[in-house]
Amino acid sequence: MPDDNRDQAGRPSPDALLEKARAEMRGRLKIFLGAAPGVGKTYEMLVSGRAKIADGLDVVIGVVETHGRKETEALLAGFEIVPRVKIDYKGRPLEEMDLDGILARRPDLVLVDELAHTNAEGSRHPKRYLDVKELLDRGIDVYTTLNIQHVESLNDVVSQITRIRVRETVPDSIIDLADDVEIIDLTPDDLIKRLHDGKVYVPRTAERALTNYFTPGNLTALRELALRKTAQRVDDQLLTHMQAHAISGPWAAGERVLVSIDHHPRSASLVRYAARMASRLRAPWAAVYVETNRSVNLTEAERDTVAATLRLAEQLGGEAITIPGREVAEELVRHATANNVTHIVIGAPKAATWRDWWSRSITDELIRKTGEISVHVISGNEKDGTTARGVRAAATVPQFDFRAYLLATVYVAIALGVSIVLDQVLDVRNLALVFLMAVLTSAVLHGLRPALYSCILGALSFNFFFLPPRYTLTISDPESVLAFFFFLGVAIIASNLTATVQRQAAAARQRARTTEDLYLFSKKLAGTGTLDDVLWATAFQLASMLKVRVVLLLPEEGTIAVKAGYPPDDTLDDADIAAARWAWEHNHAAGRGADTLPGAKRLYVPLRTGRTAVGVIGLDGDRRDGPLLTPEQQRLLDALADQAALAIERVQLVADVDRARLAAEADRLRSALLTSISHDLKTPLAAILGAAGTLRDYFASMPEEDRSDLLTTVVDESERLNRFIANLLDMTKIESGAMEEPNFALHYAGDIVGSALRRAAKILERHKTETSIPADLPMVRVDPVLFEQVIFNLLDNAAKYAPEGSVVHIEGWADADNVVLQVSDEGPGIPPADLTRVFDTFYRVRKGDQVRAGTGLGLSICRGFIEAMGGTITATNRKGRRGAVFAIHLPKPNDIPKLDELR
């Protein structure tokens, strides 16, 4: 139930007071809002900043963009400017606002230009408005500038007007956070003149802007958007102020419309009238239903009318509100004054009833109590009914329950028997209480009509058997006549009250059961992660709560197909398929009981969210005649369908995000692979081709020493190229899952390390190596070829990053569960941010602005091979000194001999 922010007994609204307290705890935000670039937002912000300096405030400039405008640059004199921080972005230095510097400086006020700006990658926040929020949270006041086209909610509207999509946007919550919004207004003619004078852009840019963006029509439309957004923000501030200070409205600074609805069919026409009025006034509006004690006695059809009317209000852009209360007029006036409503729409009173003899109608009471609020009394259209989702719901017709009346007769008979026994000891007027118990029992157990029946039957029995003259229906004693009629009146009132309480209790129990079922269903949907689970849970819940057969259909390859059902039933005839497709395409109910294709076997209702229809529900029951669903079941279907639609959309969005992520990853890998092939594989190939070409052309005239050097180059670069290609093939096998099962055997790690060192001798010829592997180190169960490749890749990595002449250490030891082999170098180490990414495919660590040569596959292959052999590999930095450390942990096999035992 929406919160109506009512102030009880003239007290301030708690929500408004809380919002005021939050505002006092943070810094104040002022936004200089303009309709377009060049209207003078930055200029006005600097002028206001200078005024604050004159008032003695500590003001600094965080960032101001003058765009070369001389009059703006002249205003910078006298301001303290916090130097911007430099951030390297793709080899290009960028300057951003120094957020930490401003926080350390802690001024009273900071000027921050261009609120919608996107910060360079590497900044603490991706958007400048997030920097501003942090400044406000630290208690620092902020002046900032913003153009109306950067407001998120208006992005589509601006795009439609200007044919240009603005990519940098600011959420509306930032506008709502502002304590002050000052609109910087300039007429289109004046702004165009500024463009011609070169005061906004350089001449060539200004000419292009005048042709495409800065047309009089565009500027007029943007100006209206800015004015309306500012007026809306001021209106919200006024409402918050009134609620925080318990001020009774209305203050007609802005228009607000409220329409009162009830269970009568004319309520739909009242809602439409209110929507048209709000559209003319360009005002927010709400439909309000006051739930009183009489609401319990509404029929199912009347309840359905209320629910459908509230749903219609939401569809027309209004707010649907339900308020519990005692008197309708009193609650409407209370809500209207608390929310600064200026217009109330209500239906004209109907023909006078017996209640109107001693009380005013709701319309009269409302007119008397509203004071300065305008009340619009509309006749409405009695035939204008509205049903939910376009389905004709079944009306509730009271049915005669013979068993209830029979039991009521039994209760009276029991009361008669007890009274005959007690007649010997009690006064006859006291026996009326015994019959009254029978009446109350009928009311509690069976409702009002059986209670009234037992009331009349008990009164007649009381008269016939106990009032003189007995065994006749006449009464001779005047006191007995009075007693009889008092008994009859008390019985009728008591039965009516008891039946009402019983209906309220039954309705409360039913609502509690329904609420519990809906809560459990929502929990079940929240815990499901696949579309099949959501569909089957939805089908089962609908079937169990509505007592119908269910099929769920989802779009598939341009059509609609059955995805789940309860009980399972995948066969649909042509009429049902046509109805299901129509319901999905038109986002409206079709089939049995609906206005469209009623000849179908099932009723098809679209599963829809705020964006679109995501599927269709098909319902079928055993009842062949009349509508399929009662009004109560229709409302329950709405609730279940809305939850299911949101769950289906959530799963589909997650799948879309996963697909997008996989596509982005595939693009990244493809780009990295192309980069590696074009650079890292091309380099050794170019060296080979150059050396071979030189040998072919100048072999005879070349000294023997030069020929030997060129041949060595060919061999070395061929080996290097072979390593790159082998890494690519190995990584392809790992990524595709096509790697063969490792050929496990027990091996001494020192032997495999020695083989890897011999293979890497040329790579490590300019480095020193130190090996410390104990002779009694337990053997490990590995594939020797894969394990040697891992050690070789780690040595190759150390040779790339460690300086010439440094030492590469290889150590081995055993702990309680693992054999550990560690390769460390004396290079620059791994940046902390890269420790978790060095094993990613094609990832290479940066050194300053440069990226080391290589394909970025070596360490990724190491991880793939080690994990295939049941081990783990980690990357850390050396403690107390520079250098990277790669540690391999392999599980220690059980009951294996040590090396000295084998000898």
C-alpha positions, 0 to 999 in steps of 0.5 A, a space after each residue: 500500500 503506497 505511503 500517503 504521507 499523512 500528518 496525523 493530528 497536525 503532526 509533521 510527516 516522518 518521511 519529510 522530517 527524515 529527509 530534512 535531517 539527511 539534508 542537514 547532515 550533508 553538504 548543500 548542492 546547487 545546480 546551475 541548469 541550462 537548456 543548451 551549451 553557451 547559455 552562461 551556466 559556468 559564468 553564473 556559477 563563478 559569479 555566485 562563487 565570488 559573491 560567497 568569497 565576499 561573504 567570507 566563505 572558503 571557496 575553491 575551484 575543483 574543475 572549471 571548463 572555460 572553453 576559451 571564453 574570455 569573459 569566463 576566464 576573466 572571472 577565474 582571477 581571485 579563486 584558489 584552483 585545486 590542481 588537477 590530477 594527471 591520469 594516463 589513458 592509452 598512452 595519452 595524459 588526461 587531467 581530472 578533478 583531484 577529489 582527494 586533494 579537495 577532501 584534504 583541503 576541505 573548503 566550505 564550497 567547491 565549484 565543479 563544472 560539467 556534472 555529467 562528465 565521464 571520468 578517465 579510466 583509473 579514477 575512483 569514480 567513473 562519473 563526476 556526479 559520483 565525485 560530487 556525491 562524495 564531497 556532499 557526504 563529507 559535508 562540503 557544499 558544491 556548486 555545479 553546472 548541468 545541461 537539460 539534455 544530460 538528465 537521464 529521464 529526458 534523454 529519449 525526449 531530447 534525442 527525439 527533438 534534436 535527433 542526437 543521442 546524448 551518451 553522458 547522462 546524470 540520474 534524476 536522483 541527483 536533481 532530487 538531491 539538489 537543495 537549489 536548482 537555478 535555471 540559466 535562461 537565454 532566449 533562442 535568438 540571444 543564444 544564436 547571436 552568441 554563436 554567431 559572435 563566436 562566444 560559444 564555439 569556434 567559427 567552424 564548429 559554431 556553423 555546424 552547430 547552427 545547422 544541426 543542433 542550435 535551431 530555434 525549434 530545438 532550443 525552444 523545446 529544450 528551454 521548455 524542458 528545462 523550465 518544467 524540470 526546474 518547476 517540478 523540483 521546486 514543487 517537490 521541495 514545496 511539498 516536502 517543506 509543507 509536510 515537514 512543518 505540518 502545514 495544511 494545504 493547499 498552497 496552489 503554487 502547482 497543480 495536483 489532481 486527486 480522484 476518489 474511486 469506489 466499487 461502482 462501475 462509473 469509477 473508470 470514467 472518473 479516472 479517465 476524466 482525472 487523467 484528461 484534467 491532469 494532462 491539461 494542467 500538466 500536473 501529477 495525479 492519483 486515484 485514491 480508494 478509501 477502504 472502510 468497514 463497509 468494504 468487507 461487505 463488497 461482492 467479488 464483482 465490486 472488489 474486482 471493479 476497485 482493483 481494475 480501476 486502480 490498475 487503469 489509473 496506473 496505466 494512464 500515468 497516475 498513482 494508485 493509492 489505497 487508504 484504510 480509514 473510517 470515513 471516506 470524506 475525512 480521509 480524502 481531505 486528510 490526504 489532499 491537504 497533506 499532499 498539497 492537492 488542488 483539485 479533487 474529482 468525485 462522482 455525483 451522489 446517487 439517488 437518496 437512500 434511507 441512510 441519507 435521511 440522517 447523514 450527508 452524502 460523501 460528496 456533500 461532506 467533501 465539499 463542506 470540508 475541503 476549504 480552498 481545494 476545488 471539488 469537481 463533481 462528475 456524473 460519470 458513466 454507469 455502464 463504463 466498467 473495467 475488468 482486469 486484463 480484458 477478461 470477463 470475470 464471473 459474478 458472484 451469485 449467492 447460493 442457497 446452502 440447504 445444510 446451513 439452514 438445516 443446522 440452524 434448525 438443529 441449533 434452535 431445536 437444541 435450544 428448545 430442549 434446553 429451555 424446556 429443562 430450564 423452564 422449571 427453575 428459570 423465569 420465562 424471560 431468561 429462557 430467551 438467552 438460550 435461543 439467543 445462543 442458537 442465533 449467535 451460533 448460526 451467525 458464527 458458523 454459517 453467516 447472516 442469512 441462516 442466522 436470520 432464519 434461526 432468529 425468526 424460528 427461535 422467536 416463534 418457538 419461544 412464543 409458542 412454547 413459553 409465552 402465555 398462553 402457551 402452544 399458541 402464537 398469540 401473546 396475552 401479557 403486555 410484558 411478554 409482548 415487550 419481551 418478545 420484540 426486544 428478543 427479536 430485535 436483540 437477536 437480529 442485531 446480534 446476528 448481524 454483528 456476529 455475521 459481519 465479524 465472522 465475514 471479516 475474520 474469514 476474509 482476513 484468514 483468506 487474505 493471510 493465506 493468499 499473502 503467505 502463498 504469494 510470499 512463498 512463491 516470490 521466495 521460490 522465484 527468487 531462488 531459481 536460477 534457470 528459466 525451466 525452474 521458473 516456468 515449472 514453479 509458475 505452472 504449479 503455483 497457478 494450478 494449485 492456487 486457481 484450481 485450473 490446468 496451466 500451460 506456459 508459452 514463450 516466444 521462439 523463433 518468431 512464434 510462440 511455443 509451449 515451454 511448461 504445463 501443469 499437468 504436462 500437456 503440450 498439445 494445442 489445437 489451431 484455435 488455441 495456438 491462434 489465441 495464444 499468438 494474438 495475446 502475445 502479439 497484442 499484449 492483451 487477453 484472448 481465448 475463452 471468456 475474453 473479448 477476442 477469439 472466445 472459441 478457444 479452449 483456454 484463456 490466454 493471458 500475456 505475461 508482461 512487464 513494464 517493457 513488453 510481453 515476455 510470454 503467455 499463460 494458458 488456463 483451462 478448467 473443468 467448468 464448461 459454462 460461464 467465465 473461467 475465473 471469479 473476480 477474486 481468482 482474476 486478481 490473484 492471477 494478476 498478482 501471480 502473473 506479474 511476479 512470474 513475468 518479472 522472474 522470467 525477465 530477470 532470468 532472460 536479462 541474466 542470460 543476455 548479460 552472460 551472452 554479452 559478456 561471453 561475446 565481449 570476452 571472445 572479442 577480447 581474445 580474438 583481438 589479443 590473438 590478432 595482436 599476438 599474430 601480427 606482432 609477436 609471431 611476425 617479429 621472429 618470422 621477419 628475422 628468419 626471412 631476413 637472415 635466410 634472404 641474406 644467406 641466399 643473396 650473399 652466401 658466396 661473398 660472405 665471411 664464414 663467421 657472418 654466415 654462422 651468425 645468420 644461421 644461428 639467428 635463423 635457428 634461434 628465431 625458429 625455436 622462438 616461433 615454434 614456442 609461440 605456436 606451441 603455446 597457441 596450440 596448447 592454449 587452444 586445447 585447454 580452452 576447448 577441453 580437448 587436452 588429452 589425459 595426462 600420462 601420469 607417473 612418479 617422477 623426481 622433480 629435480 630431474 624434470 627441473 634439470 631438463 627444463 634448465 637445459 632446454 632454456 639454456 639460451 634464454 637464461 644465458 644472460 642470467 644466473 640460476 640457483 637451484 635448491 631441490 633436496 635429494 630426499 624430496 618426495 616424488 610427484 605424480 605428474 606428466 613429465 612433458 607437461 610439467 617440463 613445459 610449465 617449468 620452461 614457461 616460468 623460466 622464460 617469464 623470469 628471463 623476460 622481466 628480470 634484468 640481465 645478470 640477476 639470479 633466477 631461483 628454483 627451490 623445492 620442499 615438502 609440507 604436510 600435504 604437498 610438494 612445493 616447487 618455487 621459481 622466483 626472480 629479481 625483476 620489478 615484481 607484479 603490480 598488486 592489481 595484476 596478481 589475480 590476472 597474470 594467469 588470464 589468457 593473453 594478459 601481459 603485465 605493464 611496465 610503465 607505459 609499455 607492455 612486455 613482448 610475448 603472447 600472454 599465454 605462457 602463464 595461462 598454459 602453466 595454470 591449465 597444465 598444473 590444474 590438469 595434474 591436480 595441483 595449483 599455481 599462485 603468483 606473489 611478490 618477494 617479501 622485503 625485496 623486488 621480484 616475482 614468485 611463482 609457487 606450484 603445489 602438487 599433492 604428495 602421493 601416498 606410500 611412495 619411495 624416496 630417491 635414496 631408497 630407490 638407489 
